[in-house]
Amino acid sequence: MRTVSMRAIFIDERGQATAEYALVIVAAAAIALALIIWATSTDLLPSFFSTVLKKVTSVAKGAPLG
């Protein structure tokens, strides 16, 4: 029977966390890309930014936020 020390186990898995972080970043980028594609295929972003711009300009002119 072969005994394996804890140090040997951890040395073999040194790059595991890096690989997991890379997969999470790739997954987040894929979700962001899908969201951008969906938002640009609808009229959601232009209307959203138009609403925000109108609100900012009305507040800058002295109108209340509510």
N, CA, C and O atoms as CSV, one atom per row, in Angstrom:
chain,resi,resn,atom,element,x,y,z
A,1,MET,N,N,0.837,-1.183,0.000
A,1,MET,CA,C,0.000,0.000,0.000
A,1,MET,C,C,0.880,1.243,0.000
A,1,MET,O,O,1.854,1.332,0.747
A,2,ARG,N,N,0.523,2.191,-0.841
A,2,ARG,CA,C,1.309,3.412,-0.984
A,2,ARG,C,C,0.691,4.520,-0.142
A,2,ARG,O,O,-0.511,4.774,-0.224
A,3,THR,N,N,1.512,5.173,0.661
A,3,THR,CA,C,1.019,6.288,1.457
A,3,THR,C,C,1.369,7.586,0.753
A,3,THR,O,O,2.469,7.746,0.225
A,4,VAL,N,N,0.421,8.506,0.753
A,4,VAL,CA,C,0.610,9.801,0.110
A,4,VAL,C,C,0.489,10.880,1.169
A,4,VAL,O,O,-0.479,10.914,1.929
A,5,SER,N,N,1.465,11.751,1.213
A,5,SER,CA,C,1.430,12.818,2.211
A,5,SER,C,C,0.475,13.928,1.759
A,5,SER,O,O,0.178,14.055,0.571
A,6,MET,N,N,0.010,14.712,2.697
A,6,MET,CA,C,-0.875,15.836,2.382
A,6,MET,C,C,-0.162,16.855,1.508
A,6,MET,O,O,-0.787,17.490,0.659
A,7,ARG,N,N,1.118,17.015,1.706
A,7,ARG,CA,C,1.893,17.959,0.896
A,7,ARG,C,C,1.871,17.539,-0.570
A,7,ARG,O,O,1.728,18.380,-1.458
A,8,ALA,N,N,2.011,16.249,-0.821
A,8,ALA,CA,C,1.990,15.757,-2.199
A,8,ALA,C,C,0.625,15.993,-2.841
A,8,ALA,O,O,0.548,16.299,-4.031
A,9,ILE,N,N,-0.426,15.856,-2.086
A,9,ILE,CA,C,-1.771,16.090,-2.625
A,9,ILE,C,C,-1.945,17.554,-3.000
A,9,ILE,O,O,-2.462,17.860,-4.074
A,10,PHE,N,N,-1.520,18.459,-2.131
A,10,PHE,CA,C,-1.682,19.879,-2.415
A,10,PHE,C,C,-0.775,20.345,-3.546
A,10,PHE,O,O,-1.155,21.240,-4.301
A,11,ILE,N,N,0.384,19.778,-3.680
A,11,ILE,CA,C,1.283,20.164,-4.772
A,11,ILE,C,C,0.662,19.793,-6.114
A,11,ILE,O,O,0.795,20.535,-7.087
A,12,ASP,N,N,-0.012,18.651,-6.168
A,12,ASP,CA,C,-0.629,18.226,-7.423
A,12,ASP,C,C,-1.820,19.094,-7.813
A,12,ASP,O,O,-2.193,19.111,-8.986
A,13,GLU,N,N,-2.428,19.812,-6.878
A,13,GLU,CA,C,-3.624,20.595,-7.155
A,13,GLU,C,C,-3.363,22.100,-7.111
A,13,GLU,O,O,-4.290,22.882,-6.903
A,14,ARG,N,N,-2.134,22.502,-7.301
A,14,ARG,CA,C,-1.814,23.924,-7.219
A,14,ARG,C,C,-2.549,24.764,-8.256
A,14,ARG,O,O,-2.992,25.867,-7.936
A,15,GLY,N,N,-2.689,24.291,-9.460
A,15,GLY,CA,C,-3.339,25.070,-10.505
A,15,GLY,C,C,-4.846,24.942,-10.542
A,15,GLY,O,O,-5.495,25.565,-11.382
A,16,GLN,N,N,-5.412,24.155,-9.658
A,16,GLN,CA,C,-6.853,23.912,-9.673
A,16,GLN,C,C,-7.651,25.188,-9.449
A,16,GLN,O,O,-8.618,25.426,-10.172
A,17,ALA,N,N,-7.287,26.009,-8.485
A,17,ALA,CA,C,-8.029,27.238,-8.206
A,17,ALA,C,C,-7.950,28.194,-9.383
A,17,ALA,O,O,-8.939,28.844,-9.721
A,18,THR,N,N,-6.793,28.287,-10.006
A,18,THR,CA,C,-6.642,29.160,-11.159
A,18,THR,C,C,-7.549,28.717,-12.296
A,18,THR,O,O,-8.176,29.548,-12.953
A,19,ALA,N,N,-7.619,27.433,-12.528
A,19,ALA,CA,C,-8.487,26.911,-13.580
A,19,ALA,C,C,-9.957,27.182,-13.262
A,19,ALA,O,O,-10.738,27.513,-14.154
A,20,GLU,N,N,-10.327,27.041,-12.002
A,20,GLU,CA,C,-11.709,27.309,-11.620
A,20,GLU,C,C,-12.050,28.782,-11.793
A,20,GLU,O,O,-13.139,29.107,-12.267
A,21,TYR,N,N,-11.146,29.677,-11.421
A,21,TYR,CA,C,-11.383,31.104,-11.629
A,21,TYR,C,C,-11.516,31.413,-13.118
A,21,TYR,O,O,-12.369,32.208,-13.514
A,22,ALA,N,N,-10.689,30.795,-13.930
A,22,ALA,CA,C,-10.761,31.025,-15.375
A,22,ALA,C,C,-12.103,30.569,-15.927
A,22,ALA,O,O,-12.682,31.253,-16.771
A,23,LEU,N,N,-12.604,29.442,-15.476
A,23,LEU,CA,C,-13.910,28.965,-15.940
A,23,LEU,C,C,-15.035,29.894,-15.503
A,23,LEU,O,O,-15.976,30.126,-16.262
A,24,VAL,N,N,-14.948,30.422,-14.301
A,24,VAL,CA,C,-15.966,31.365,-13.837
A,24,VAL,C,C,-15.938,32.632,-14.677
A,24,VAL,O,O,-16.991,33.161,-15.032
A,25,ILE,N,N,-14.750,33.124,-14.999
A,25,ILE,CA,C,-14.639,34.327,-15.823
A,25,ILE,C,C,-15.188,34.081,-17.225
A,25,ILE,O,O,-15.878,34.937,-17.778
A,26,VAL,N,N,-14.888,32.922,-17.801
A,26,VAL,CA,C,-15.418,32.588,-19.129
A,26,VAL,C,C,-16.940,32.494,-19.092
A,26,VAL,O,O,-17.612,32.973,-20.005
A,27,ALA,N,N,-17.484,31.884,-18.048
A,27,ALA,CA,C,-18.936,31.781,-17.922
A,27,ALA,C,C,-19.577,33.157,-17.761
A,27,ALA,O,O,-20.617,33.430,-18.361
A,28,ALA,N,N,-18.972,34.017,-16.964
A,28,ALA,CA,C,-19.502,35.372,-16.777
A,28,ALA,C,C,-19.450,36.162,-18.084
A,28,ALA,O,O,-20.375,36.913,-18.393
A,29,ALA,N,N,-18.377,35.994,-18.846
A,29,ALA,CA,C,-18.274,36.676,-20.131
A,29,ALA,C,C,-19.330,36.169,-21.108
A,29,ALA,O,O,-19.893,36.954,-21.872
A,30,ALA,N,N,-19.602,34.873,-21.092
A,30,ALA,CA,C,-20.629,34.314,-21.981
A,30,ALA,C,C,-22.011,34.843,-21.611
A,30,ALA,O,O,-22.810,35.152,-22.494
A,31,ILE,N,N,-22.297,34.949,-20.325
A,31,ILE,CA,C,-23.579,35.487,-19.884
A,31,ILE,C,C,-23.693,36.963,-20.260
A,31,ILE,O,O,-24.746,37.409,-20.715
A,32,ALA,N,N,-22.621,37.714,-20.073
A,32,ALA,CA,C,-22.628,39.132,-20.433
A,32,ALA,C,C,-22.835,39.308,-21.939
A,32,ALA,O,O,-23.578,40.191,-22.368
A,33,LEU,N,N,-22.182,38.475,-22.728
A,33,LEU,CA,C,-22.344,38.556,-24.178
A,33,LEU,C,C,-23.778,38.244,-24.584
A,33,LEU,O,O,-24.350,38.932,-25.430
A,34,ALA,N,N,-24.361,37.210,-23.985
A,34,ALA,CA,C,-25.753,36.868,-24.288
A,34,ALA,C,C,-26.688,38.011,-23.908
A,34,ALA,O,O,-27.633,38.309,-24.639
A,35,LEU,N,N,-26.432,38.653,-22.771
A,35,LEU,CA,C,-27.247,39.779,-22.332
A,35,LEU,C,C,-27.107,40.965,-23.282
A,35,LEU,O,O,-28.097,41.621,-23.605
A,36,ILE,N,N,-25.902,41.238,-23.722
A,36,ILE,CA,C,-25.679,42.343,-24.659
A,36,ILE,C,C,-26.371,42.066,-25.985
A,36,ILE,O,O,-26.993,42.959,-26.559
A,37,ILE,N,N,-26.268,40.844,-26.472
A,37,ILE,CA,C,-26.929,40.493,-27.737
A,37,ILE,C,C,-28.444,40.640,-27.607
A,37,ILE,O,O,-29.100,41.178,-28.499
A,38,TRP,N,N,-28.995,40.158,-26.489
A,38,TRP,CA,C,-30.439,40.275,-26.276
A,38,TRP,C,C,-30.863,41.736,-26.174
A,38,TRP,O,O,-31.858,42.141,-26.775
A,39,ALA,N,N,-30.109,42.526,-25.415
A,39,ALA,CA,C,-30.487,43.923,-25.194
A,39,ALA,C,C,-30.378,44.748,-26.467
A,39,ALA,O,O,-31.184,45.653,-26.684
A,40,THR,N,N,-29.400,44.454,-27.309
A,40,THR,CA,C,-29.274,45.224,-28.543
A,40,THR,C,C,-30.263,44.771,-29.613
A,40,THR,O,O,-30.581,45.535,-30.524
A,41,SER,N,N,-30.753,43.535,-29.509
A,41,SER,CA,C,-31.743,43.081,-30.490
A,41,SER,C,C,-33.131,43.626,-30.163
A,41,SER,O,O,-34.001,43.657,-31.035
A,42,THR,N,N,-33.348,44.049,-28.938
A,42,THR,CA,C,-34.607,44.695,-28.563
A,42,THR,C,C,-34.363,46.195,-28.520
A,42,THR,O,O,-33.246,46.656,-28.754
A,43,ASP,N,N,-35.385,46.934,-28.229
A,43,ASP,CA,C,-35.234,48.394,-28.129
A,43,ASP,C,C,-35.028,48.813,-26.681
A,43,ASP,O,O,-35.320,49.948,-26.305
A,44,LEU,N,N,-34.529,47.902,-25.884
A,44,LEU,CA,C,-34.422,48.139,-24.445
A,44,LEU,C,C,-33.344,49.166,-24.093
A,44,LEU,O,O,-33.612,50.098,-23.335
A,45,LEU,N,N,-32.142,49.013,-24.626
A,45,LEU,CA,C,-31.051,49.926,-24.252
A,45,LEU,C,C,-31.293,51.364,-24.677
A,45,LEU,O,O,-31.121,52.263,-23.854
A,46,PRO,N,N,-31.682,51.632,-25.920
A,46,PRO,CA,C,-31.915,53.041,-26.276
A,46,PRO,C,C,-33.008,53.697,-25.423
A,46,PRO,O,O,-32.867,54.851,-25.019
A,47,SER,N,N,-34.084,52.974,-25.152
A,47,SER,CA,C,-35.149,53.567,-24.333
A,47,SER,C,C,-34.694,53.747,-22.884
A,47,SER,O,O,-35.065,54.724,-22.233
A,48,PHE,N,N,-33.898,52.813,-22.383
A,48,PHE,CA,C,-33.372,52.937,-21.022
A,48,PHE,C,C,-32.485,54.170,-20.897
A,48,PHE,O,O,-32.651,54.968,-19.975
A,49,PHE,N,N,-31.542,54.325,-21.825
A,49,PHE,CA,C,-30.638,55.475,-21.752
A,49,PHE,C,C,-31.374,56.779,-22.009
A,49,PHE,O,O,-31.004,57.815,-21.455
A,50,SER,N,N,-32.397,56.748,-22.829
A,50,SER,CA,C,-33.202,57.943,-23.060
A,50,SER,C,C,-33.924,58.358,-21.785
A,50,SER,O,O,-33.975,59.542,-21.452
A,51,THR,N,N,-34.480,57.385,-21.073
A,51,THR,CA,C,-35.165,57.670,-19.805
A,51,THR,C,C,-34.189,58.216,-18.769
A,51,THR,O,O,-34.497,59.180,-18.068
A,52,VAL,N,N,-33.020,57.606,-18.675
A,52,VAL,CA,C,-32.006,58.073,-17.723
A,52,VAL,C,C,-31.568,59.493,-18.071
A,52,VAL,O,O,-31.443,60.335,-17.182
A,53,LEU,N,N,-31.335,59.766,-19.344
A,53,LEU,CA,C,-30.901,61.094,-19.765
A,53,LEU,C,C,-31.975,62.141,-19.472
A,53,LEU,O,O,-31.656,63.242,-19.023
A,54,LYS,N,N,-33.231,61.813,-19.718
A,54,LYS,CA,C,-34.318,62.742,-19.414
A,54,LYS,C,C,-34.384,63.031,-17.921
A,54,LYS,O,O,-34.594,64.175,-17.516
A,55,LYS,N,N,-34.204,61.984,-17.090
A,55,LYS,CA,C,-34.260,62.162,-15.643
A,55,LYS,C,C,-33.096,63.030,-15.161
A,55,LYS,O,O,-33.280,63.907,-14.317
A,56,VAL,N,N,-31.909,62.784,-15.694
A,56,VAL,CA,C,-30.731,63.556,-15.286
A,56,VAL,C,C,-30.890,65.023,-15.683
A,56,VAL,O,O,-30.586,65.915,-14.891
A,57,THR,N,N,-31.357,65.274,-16.886
A,57,THR,CA,C,-31.519,66.669,-17.306
A,57,THR,C,C,-32.621,67.372,-16.527
A,57,THR,O,O,-32.510,68.565,-16.245
A,58,SER,N,N,-33.686,66.650,-16.175
A,58,SER,CA,C,-34.745,67.300,-15.388
A,58,SER,C,C,-34.260,67.605,-13.968
A,58,SER,O,O,-34.612,68.643,-13.407
A,59,VAL,N,N,-33.455,66.709,-13.382
A,59,VAL,CA,C,-32.892,66.979,-12.061
A,59,VAL,C,C,-31.901,68.125,-12.124
A,59,VAL,O,O,-31.837,68.944,-11.208
A,60,ALA,N,N,-31.123,68.191,-13.206
A,60,ALA,CA,C,-30.157,69.290,-13.363
A,60,ALA,C,C,-30.866,70.635,-13.506
A,60,ALA,O,O,-30.316,71.671,-13.133
A,61,LYS,N,N,-32.090,70.621,-14.047
A,61,LYS,CA,C,-32.851,71.865,-14.192
A,61,LYS,C,C,-33.594,72.231,-12.927
A,61,LYS,O,O,-34.207,73.296,-12.855
A,62,GLY,N,N,-33.550,71.352,-11.915
A,62,GLY,CA,C,-34.149,71.686,-10.622
A,62,GLY,C,C,-35.403,70.909,-10.287
A,62,GLY,O,O,-36.023,71.177,-9.257
A,63,ALA,N,N,-35.800,69.962,-11.110
A,63,ALA,CA,C,-37.003,69.183,-10.811
A,63,ALA,C,C,-36.686,68.172,-9.710
A,63,ALA,O,O,-35.546,67.718,-9.606
A,64,PRO,N,N,-37.670,67.815,-8.892
A,64,PRO,CA,C,-37.430,66.820,-7.835
A,64,PRO,C,C,-37.231,65.424,-8.442
A,64,PRO,O,O,-37.668,65.149,-9.560
A,65,LEU,N,N,-36.565,64.559,-7.681
A,65,LEU,CA,C,-36.283,63.196,-8.167
A,65,LEU,C,C,-37.530,62.344,-8.317
A,65,LEU,O,O,-37.586,61.538,-9.245
A,66,GLY,N,N,-38.511,62.472,-7.477
A,66,GLY,CA,C,-39.694,61.606,-7.464
A,66,GLY,C,C,-40.587,61.822,-8.591
A,66,GLY,O,O,-41.618,61.158,-8.698
